Amino acid sequence: MILTVTPNPSLDRTYEVPALERGEVVRATGERMDPGGKGVNVSRAVAASGRRTVAVLPLGGAPGALVAELLDAQGIEVAPVPVAGATRSNIALAEADGVLTKINAPGPELSAQERELLFDTVRAWSRGAGWIACCGSLPRGLAPSWYAELVARAHAGGARIALDTSGRALQEALRERPDVVKPNAEELSEAVGRPLATVGDAVKAAEELRERGARAVLASLGADGQLLVDDAGVWFGTARVEAVRSNVGAGDASLAGFLIAGGSGPDALASAVAHGAAAVQLPGSVMPAPGDLDPTAVTVTADVPVDRELKEPVS
């Protein structure tokens, strides 16, 4: 079982539009409503693969009830933490050329009692988990050190932790040695405080995160591929993509694929790349099922092209 923790979940509405023009009436050509949040998306991808997953998340108000209902309909067990504030609602506008505009609400502020209940719920469900995926931003009321404390508590209980967050929350958590961290290129650049222009730059940045405490780094480089850096070495994975429809949740699908395949080594990286590539070819934040995957389109190599310039460099 893969347990996910999403401290700041959302109800996500995605609208497909021909083009986004400021100040104009834009008519959508399609729309979706999905339970949102990075950990929620990981659970959705795990469930789509036919594996058991439990989603721990604070839920409040009518949006929270709808998130739980939507997750249940997808076969995901929900371990709710009742909170007084209403779960946030987010909006994504997906243009025909693949450009995505997201409007994310701040979410409710958690009280000290709700904070401890969240810890207690994770502890109660972690006993049966092969992995705990802790993902996303922290809501108001949770200090930047919250993930660090969660990692420490989980490790004390013998659990393995995959962490997907950024900024100070990531920096604080590194000292507790999460088993794998999953930054994208922008988050990786921010974490080391310098731009990334080549694949080699990304490798060096990932190695620096390992020096600070991460046991492994799974880095998403967008259209340039993915990197896995751990004790055994460095691997680089790419996939052929016919057309990008929406990149909402693609990184979360990648993390799910990585954990489904065991969470270490080149085979897990290949699974991560296949899941991410499938996700960007689906509408909204739809998570890929096994039938959407194309393993033959994936290439993983230990011969990392360190001099290759990134198509989407981070300055």
N, C-alpha and C positions, 0 to 999 in steps of 0.2 A: 504493500500500500504506500502511496505517495501522499504525504500530508502537505497541504499548502497553507501559508499564513499570509493574509492580505489585510494589513492594518487599515487601509483606506480604500475600500471597495467602491464601486460605482455602478450606476445604471447607465449603460452606454447606448446612445442613439447615433447611428451612422447614416448619413444621407449621401447618395451618389449624385453628383451634379456634373453637367457638361463642362462648366468653367465657373470659377468664383470671381465675381465682380463686385467690388465694394460699392455700397450705396444703391445697388440694383436688386430687383426681385429675382431670385434664383429659384428655378423650378427643379425639384429633385426628380431623377429618373428611377430611383430606387431607395428604399429605406429598410433599416434593420434595428431591432432593439435587443441588446444582449447584456448579460451580467458582465461587469467589467472590473478591472483591476488586474495587475500583472499576475499575482498568485491565482486569482480566479481563472485567468486564461490558461495558466499551466494546468490547473485541474481539468478544464474543459478539453484540453489537448490529450491529457492522460486518459480521460473517460472516453474520448473518441477512439482511442487505440484499443479499448476494451479492458483497460486495467482499472483497478479500484483506486479511488482517490477520495480524500476527505478535505473539505475546504473550511478552514477556520477563519472567520471574519466577523467584525462588529457590524451589526445591522440595526437600523432604526427607521421608523416611519414607514409610509406607504412605499417609497422607493426600495427600502430594505426588504420589505415583504415580497415585492415583485422580484428582486434579485434572488431570494431564496426559492421562489416558485420556478423561476427560469432555470436555476441550477438543478433543482429536483427533476424537472422535465428532461434534463440531459443526463440523468443517471448519476449525478454527483451528490454524495452525502454532504450535508451542510452541518457544521458545528457552530451555530450562531452565538455571538456574544451580544446580548441585548444592550443597546445604548440609547440614551435619551434623545440625541440629535438625529436628524434624518440623514440617511445615506445620500451621498452626492449624486447628481446626474451630470454626465458629460456628453458633449456633442462633437462628432467628427464629420468633416466635409471632405469627401473623396472625389477629386476631379478625374475626368476621363484620362488625363495624361499621367495619372499616378501620383500627383501632388496631393498631400493630405494636410488639412488644417484642423487642429484639435482645440477645443475649448474645454478645459478641465476645471471643475468647481473645487473649492478648497476642502469641502467635507466637514463633518461635525467635529467638535472638540471633545475629546474623551476625558472623563474625570479620573481621579486617582483610583477610585474603586473599579471603574471600567478597565483601566490599565491592568490592574492585578487580575481581574477576571479573564482578560485576554491571555495573560501568562498561564493562568491555571488551566484554561481550556486547551492550550497547546500542550501542556504537560500531560493532561489526561489522555489526549489522543496520540501522543508521540510514541507510546509504548509499542504500538503495532506498526510503526512506520519504517520503511526502508530508507527513505529520504524525507527531510523536511525542507520544503522550498519556501523561503521567506522573501517576499517580493513587493516592490513598489515604494511609493513615498510614505512618509509617516504623517498621520493626521495631527491636527493641533491637540496638544495635551500629552503627546509622547515626545520625550527628549531625544536628541540625535543619538544618544547612547543606548536607546531602547533595543535596537537590533543587536548591539554588542552584548547586552545582558541576556537577550534571548539565545544567542549563540552559546554563551557560557553555560546557561542553564540546560540547553539541549545536549551539549557535549558531556555535561556532568551525568546526564541520563543515558549516555551511550548512543545518541542519535547522530546522524550525518546531516550537515547543513549545506544547502545551496542558497546563496544570497544574491539577489538581484536588486540593488538599490544604488544610490549615487550620493555625491556630495559628502557632507560631514557624516551622515549616517554610515556610509561605506567606510570612511576613514576610521571612525570609531570602532566599527565592527572588525576591522582587519586585525586588531591586536588580540582578538579571541580566536584567530585562525580558522575561519570558515573553510569547509572542505572544498568548496568551489565558489568563485564569484563570477558573475556573468554581466560585465559591462558592455555597452555598445561603444562605438568609436568615440563619440562625443564624451561619454562618461569616463572612458579610459584616458582621454586627453586631459579632462578636468582633474582626474585623480592624480596625475603626475605633474600637472601644471605646465605642459608644453604641447606644441602642435604635433600632429601626426601627419606626415606627408607620404610615407611609404609603409609597406607591410613590415619592413624591418623596424621602423619606428614603433609600430604597434607591438611587435614582439618584445622590444626593450621595455616598453611601458608595462606589459603584462609581467615580465620578469621582475620589474620593480614592485609591483603589487605582491608578488610572491615573497620578495624580500621583506615586505612589511607585514606578512602574516598569512596571506591567502595560500592555501595548499595547492590549488589549481585555479587557472583562469581560463574561462571560456569566453572569448571576445567576439562579438558580432561586428563585422566591418561593412554592413550593408551589402551593396551590390558587389563588393570586393571579396566577400567570403567570410569565413570564420577561422579563428585560431584557437588551439588548445595548447596551453603551456602548463606542464606539471613536472613532477619529479622524474618522469621517464623521458621527457624531451619536449619537442615542439612539433605540432602538426598543423597543416593548413588545408582547409576544405573549401571547395567551391561547388556550385551546381548550375546547370543550364536552366534558365527560366525563360519561358516563351513570352509571357507578357505579365507585367505587374498590374494587379488590380487594386490591391490595398495592402499596405504594410502594417496595419493595426494588428498588434499581437504577434507579429512574426517572430520577434525575439523570445516571447513567452513560449511559442510553439517549439522553438529551437531548444530552449531549456528543458521542456517536457520530453522532447525526443532524446536529449542527452541522458536524462535520468531514467527513462524507460529502458534504454540500452545499457544500463548499469552505472552510468555516471563517471566513467574513466576510460581513457584510451582512444585510439583512432576509430574503433567501431562505434563508440558512443558519439564521437564527433561527426561521423558520417550520418548517423541517425539525426543529430541536431541539424545538420545542413539540409538533409532531405525534408525535415519537418518545416524548417524556415522557408525553404524554396516553395514548398506546397502552399504554405500559408499566404504568401504574397500574391498568389494566383487565384485566391478565393475572395469573395466580397466581404466588406466590413471586417469584423474580427472573427469570422468563421474559422474554427480550428480544423486542421486536416485530419481525415480518417485514413486508415491504411490504404484504401483505394485511391487516395489522392497523391500518395507518395510515389516517387520515381527514383529508386535507388540507382538505376543505370545512368541517371543524369548527374550523379555526385562523384567528385574526385577528391580523395584525401591523400596527402603526401607529406613525408617528413623532409622532403627537399623544398624548403620554404623559400619562395621568391622574395628575399628580403629587399631587393632593389626595386621591386615593382611599385610604381607610384599608385597611390590610392585614387580611385575614380572620384571619391567623395572625401578629399582631404579635410582634416579638422584643424582650423587655425586657432 
